[in-house]
Amino acid sequence: MSRFDETEAAVAQRLRALRAKPEMKINLLDIFEPLGAEGFTPTEIKAVLRAFEQDKAIALSGANRITILKTFS
């Protein structure tokens, strides 16, 4: 499993733990802090979030937030 795949799985798991559902806004600190403690770098997490945005699963919002567009199950 590549590092990107590991990071993607960790971000998706974190979003599930936050009970992310469509139209919900999530503070990026709620993602970056726990995953940083697990050893993921901000660059790795940002790459996954950009990929999720390209897949139309999330939308980056202002004020360090994301809006969930799809369910992470």
N, C-alpha and C positions, 0 to 999 in steps of 0.2 A: 504494500500500500504506500503510495507516495505521500509526501508531507502535505501536499495540497488536499489529498483525499482525507487524510487524518484530520486536518483543520476543518474541512467541510463537514465531516461527521461530527466533530466537536461543536461547531457552531449550530448545526441543525439540532443536536441534542440539547444545547443550551436554550434554543428557541422553544423546543418542546417543553423543557423544564419551566420556562416562563409562561407556558400555556398560550403561545402566540397563535392568534387567529386573525383572519382577514379584518382589516380596518383598525387593528390595534396598533398603537404607537409604542415603541420600546426605546428606552434610553440606551445609547451605545455603551455607556459605562456598565450597564447590566450584562453586557456581553464581553467587553474587553477585560474587565477586572478579573472575573473568575477564570477566563481562558488564559489570561496572562499568568495567573497563579499556577496553571497547569503546564506552563512552558511554551505557550504559543505567543509569537511576536505580533505586535500591532500590524506589521506589514502582511503577515500571513492571514490574519483575520480580515483585513481590508480587502485582500485579493478574493477571498471567499464571498464577502459581502458584495463586491462588484460583480462577481459571477452570478450570485442570486439576483442582483438587480437586472442583469442582462437576461436572465431567465424569467423575468417579471414575477418573481416570488416576493420581492421586497421593493420598496421605493425609499431612497434616501430623502429624508426630510430635514428641515432646518433644526437648529438648536440641538445638534448631536443626537438625533433620533432617526429611527427607521419606521416606516409604515409597512405592516405585513399585508401582502396581497393574496398569498396562498397559504393553506394550512400545511404545517410541517408535521407530518405523521410518520 
